[in-house]
Amino acid sequence: MDRGRQPRIVVIGAASSSFSGLLADMAGSKELDGSEIVLVDINEEGVDLMARLGQRMVKEWKMKTKVTATMDRRKALKGADFIITTIAVGGVKTWRQDDEIPAKYGFAGCSVDTNGPGGLFRGLRLIPPLIDICRDVEEVCPDAWVINYSNPMTGICRAIQKTTDVNVVGLCTAGYLPRQVARMMEVEAEQVVVVSGGVNHWVWALRILIDGVDRYEDFKARVRKDHSEAYYRSSVELLDLFGYWPMPGANHVAEFFPYFYGDYDDGRDDGRYPFREGHDFDKRLERDKERLANFRDQCEGKADLEHKPLESAGEAVRMLLSMWNDRRTLHYANVRNDGIIPNLPAKAVVEVPVIADAAGIRGMQVGSLPESVVGLVQARCAFFELLADAALQKSKAIALQCLMTDANTVSIPRARACIDEMFEVQAEFLPGFK
């Protein structure tokens, strides 16, 4: 990378209304002032709107950053230093199917974008176009870093690593780990380091350092005292069972186990867990429509900008700035294992603390996972390996094998029926599967 200039950042999948926060992070960053931000999407109207919103941001905030939009991906990638991928395939339509169809067959969850049939089919839809993107990166800007935000994070990053040589790192919720601990322990997030390991949406805290001192036992006592009911109830139960605190949020972690979701009788007298009332997809569509209308008003000067320029940018901006300016900063991200966690497969993608600097992204050695939990995580690594293979080989048989490795699958006939219906209703987004 030529660091005698400001970076060129390409965002692919930039037409979503949820992208405005990341756009503001980049447009409002003084350290990125004068950079190029190129927005790419297949939705021309949507990506042009977001570009105009970004242009108003940099103008009002008196920045020299250039924000443009294009549907020509290879043109956008020419000279790129960083590519942020945040694509979806099928939008709310397929997300709704990922939630509602599996529910008919006894599969329940929260985000339904990582595990179960929902996570499986989201991966089957997203991996082929993301591989196409990364092959373009290999040809057009091979030294660039791809920062992936799309889920299922682990399966996507693994598929990219299996088929391309691009530099890829995955970012999701793990950046919030120090903030979660800080909130519970009533300290500042800057004081906290969490030594953790696992897969995206489900890691185990191995050590919790506050001002360099291991305070894990104090943390365990605090969560047992203050969080044994309501939202964190399931996480406290897992702590009591396995001896380690699962992270990030209880709703995500619970999706990896068959104990917490669903309406069946599990022998408790006090009911189920309070994570989720269910997605209201109609409300989501209406909210997106309202947000896009508001963005148009912001672009035309009829409304104030929703976002403000912030000194504390989001995780992706902090990471790429650290790589660009050789800052050597700590993050929590998804990378190839290669011995970071010795008792997980070397080829697996793991979510661990990493260092970002001019050399790129390097995972920190966190040590072996405890015997009480390592088998659970190994099984989930197998799930994501099969997910990557199913998408790359366009194989319905491997897709079924993948689902059968999920701890939430308890019926072969229901799993088969669910897979068959999902392939039928999403056929337009899954060409070539046999």
Secondary structure as GFF3:
##gff-version 3
##sequence-region A 1 434
A	DSSP	beta_strand	8	12	.	.	.	ID=ss1
A	DSSP	three_ten_helix	17	19	.	.	.	ID=ss2
A	DSSP	alpha_helix	20	27	.	.	.	ID=ss3
A	DSSP	three_ten_helix	30	32	.	.	.	ID=ss4
A	DSSP	beta_strand	36	40	.	.	.	ID=ss5
A	DSSP	alpha_helix	44	60	.	.	.	ID=ss6
A	DSSP	beta_strand	66	70	.	.	.	ID=ss7
A	DSSP	alpha_helix	73	77	.	.	.	ID=ss8
A	DSSP	beta_strand	82	85	.	.	.	ID=ss9
A	DSSP	alpha_helix	91	104	.	.	.	ID=ss10
A	DSSP	alpha_helix	116	140	.	.	.	ID=ss11
A	DSSP	beta_strand	145	148	.	.	.	ID=ss12
A	DSSP	alpha_helix	153	163	.	.	.	ID=ss13
A	DSSP	beta_strand	167	170	.	.	.	ID=ss14
A	DSSP	three_ten_helix	173	176	.	.	.	ID=ss15
A	DSSP	alpha_helix	177	185	.	.	.	ID=ss16
A	DSSP	three_ten_helix	189	191	.	.	.	ID=ss17
A	DSSP	beta_strand	192	199	.	.	.	ID=ss18
A	DSSP	beta_strand	202	210	.	.	.	ID=ss19
A	DSSP	beta_strand	213	214	.	.	.	ID=ss20
A	DSSP	alpha_helix	216	226	.	.	.	ID=ss21
A	DSSP	three_ten_helix	230	232	.	.	.	ID=ss22
A	DSSP	alpha_helix	233	242	.	.	.	ID=ss23
A	DSSP	beta_strand	245	247	.	.	.	ID=ss24
A	DSSP	alpha_helix	250	254	.	.	.	ID=ss25
A	DSSP	alpha_helix	281	299	.	.	.	ID=ss26
A	DSSP	alpha_helix	315	325	.	.	.	ID=ss27
A	DSSP	beta_strand	329	336	.	.	.	ID=ss28
A	DSSP	beta_strand	349	357	.	.	.	ID=ss29
A	DSSP	beta_strand	360	363	.	.	.	ID=ss30
A	DSSP	alpha_helix	371	393	.	.	.	ID=ss31
A	DSSP	alpha_helix	396	404	.	.	.	ID=ss32
A	DSSP	alpha_helix	412	425	.	.	.	ID=ss33
A	DSSP	three_ten_helix	427	429	.	.	.	ID=ss34
###
